[in-house]
């Protein structure tokens, strides 16, 4: 039988070596969520010919 509890400190060390750099990176550079997590709507339109911004605002 394998005694997993014998190696508990090794498991904690491996977990810390993975979690600490990840948490540091999250604090240092932040989380930049995509448009689906920021709310709002993104609308992209294509026109057959060039349309000026003023013409769109008047419409």
Backbone as CSV, one residue per row, in Angstrom:
resi,resn,N_x,N_y,N_z,CA_x,CA_y,CA_z,C_x,C_y,C_z
1,UNK,0.845,-1.175,0.000,0.000,0.000,0.000,0.895,1.245,0.000
2,UNK,0.514,2.223,-0.797,1.273,3.470,-0.884,0.773,4.435,0.180
3,UNK,1.696,4.979,0.956,1.320,5.938,2.000,1.432,7.350,1.423
4,UNK,0.312,7.865,0.928,0.303,9.195,0.329,0.565,10.281,1.365
5,UNK,0.154,10.044,2.595,0.352,11.052,3.635,1.829,11.248,3.965
6,UNK,2.656,10.305,3.603,4.099,10.434,3.834,4.680,11.566,2.982
7,UNK,4.093,11.812,1.836,4.609,12.805,0.890,3.783,14.088,0.864
8,UNK,3.034,14.357,1.921,2.128,15.509,1.920,2.873,16.827,1.722
9,UNK,4.057,16.977,2.296,4.815,18.222,2.141,5.299,18.396,0.710
10,UNK,5.594,17.308,0.042,5.975,17.389,-1.368,4.792,17.883,-2.202
11,UNK,3.609,17.398,-1.897,2.418,17.828,-2.627,2.119,19.305,-2.379
12,UNK,2.301,19.749,-1.133,2.118,21.170,-0.837,3.142,22.020,-1.579
13,UNK,4.366,21.554,-1.658,5.418,22.289,-2.359,5.107,22.400,-3.849
14,UNK,4.692,21.309,-4.449,4.347,21.333,-5.879,3.164,22.277,-6.121
15,UNK,2.164,22.232,-5.262,1.010,23.131,-5.400,1.429,24.585,-5.275
16,UNK,2.297,24.880,-4.310,2.756,26.258,-4.114,3.575,26.732,-5.301
17,UNK,4.398,25.850,-5.874,5.213,26.230,-7.030,4.359,26.543,-8.254
18,UNK,3.161,26.033,-8.303,2.250,26.333,-9.407,1.386,27.554,-9.086
19,UNK,0.867,27.627,-7.867,-0.077,28.684,-7.511,0.567,30.048,-7.308
20,UNK,1.711,30.104,-6.664,2.322,31.398,-6.343,2.677,32.189,-7.599
21,UNK,3.345,31.611,-8.606,3.601,32.409,-9.821,2.318,32.835,-10.539
22,UNK,1.310,31.979,-10.518,0.039,32.333,-11.142,-0.642,33.493,-10.444
23,UNK,-0.635,33.489,-9.123,-1.239,34.594,-8.374,-0.426,35.871,-8.546
24,UNK,0.901,35.753,-8.591,1.742,36.924,-8.830,1.430,37.538,-10.193
25,UNK,1.330,36.708,-11.218,1.029,37.208,-12.560,-0.348,37.863,-12.607
26,UNK,-1.307,37.303,-11.906,-2.653,37.880,-11.877,-2.647,39.246,-11.215
27,UNK,-1.892,39.399,-10.127,-1.812,40.692,-9.442,-0.996,41.677,-10.263
28,UNK,0.105,41.216,-10.842,1.027,42.105,-11.562,0.419,42.627,-12.864
29,UNK,-0.117,41.737,-13.685,-0.619,42.143,-14.998,-2.135,42.189,-15.071
30,UNK,-2.834,41.708,-14.098,-4.290,41.784,-14.071,-4.951,40.802,-15.017
31,UNK,-6.248,40.798,-14.936,-7.055,39.924,-15.771,-7.723,40.784,-16.835
32,UNK,-7.508,40.460,-18.086,-8.090,41.219,-19.184,-9.191,40.368,-19.828
33,UNK,-10.420,40.490,-19.335,-11.491,39.669,-19.873,-11.865,40.082,-21.299
34,UNK,-12.350,39.146,-22.042,-12.775,39.396,-23.415,-14.129,40.103,-23.418
35,UNK,-14.618,40.446,-24.577,-15.865,41.198,-24.717,-17.048,40.431,-24.117
36,UNK,-17.004,39.107,-24.144,-18.125,38.344,-23.604,-18.200,38.409,-22.086
37,UNK,-17.143,38.870,-21.413,-17.171,39.008,-19.966,-17.211,40.459,-19.507
38,UNK,-17.099,41.421,-20.415,-17.085,42.821,-20.014,-18.452,43.472,-20.122
39,UNK,-19.387,42.842,-20.747,-20.708,43.429,-20.911,-20.738,44.329,-22.132
40,UNK,-21.903,44.760,-22.508,-22.020,45.616,-23.681,-22.149,44.784,-24.945
41,UNK,-22.173,45.493,-26.054,-22.355,44.850,-27.339,-21.343,45.380,-28.324
42,UNK,-20.829,44.513,-29.133,-19.921,44.897,-30.201,-20.656,44.649,-31.512
43,UNK,-20.760,45.699,-32.329,-21.482,45.603,-33.583,-20.549,46.006,-34.705
44,UNK,-20.332,45.107,-35.648,-19.478,45.397,-36.793,-20.343,45.394,-38.050
45,UNK,-20.232,46.479,-38.819,-21.023,46.614,-40.042,-20.104,46.737,-41.238
46,UNK,-20.548,46.213,-42.371,-19.839,46.380,-43.631,-20.816,46.988,-44.632
47,UNK,-20.339,47.999,-45.339,-21.160,48.658,-46.346,-20.590,48.372,-47.728
48,UNK,-21.457,48.397,-48.732,-21.018,48.151,-50.100,-20.113,49.275,-50.593
49,UNK,-20.373,50.498,-50.148,-19.529,51.633,-50.529,-19.077,52.348,-49.262
50,UNK,-18.096,53.235,-49.405,-17.596,53.983,-48.256,-18.669,54.927,-47.724
51,UNK,-18.837,54.922,-46.424,-19.820,55.777,-45.767,-19.082,56.590,-44.715
52,UNK,-19.354,57.899,-44.692,-18.679,58.758,-43.719,-19.360,58.653,-42.355
53,UNK,-18.616,58.998,-41.317,-19.168,58.980,-39.968,-20.307,59.966,-39.811
54,UNK,-20.218,61.115,-40.492,-21.269,62.129,-40.406,-22.576,61.604,-41.001
55,UNK,-22.488,60.857,-42.088,-23.691,60.309,-42.710,-24.361,59.291,-41.783
56,UNK,-23.564,58.542,-41.065,-24.129,57.565,-40.132,-24.795,58.276,-38.959
57,UNK,-24.163,59.338,-38.449,-24.735,60.075,-37.324,-26.044,60.756,-37.704
58,UNK,-26.177,61.192,-38.949,-27.401,61.853,-39.399,-28.541,60.866,-39.622
59,UNK,-28.232,59.632,-39.851,-29.257,58.634,-40.174,-30.122,58.299,-38.994
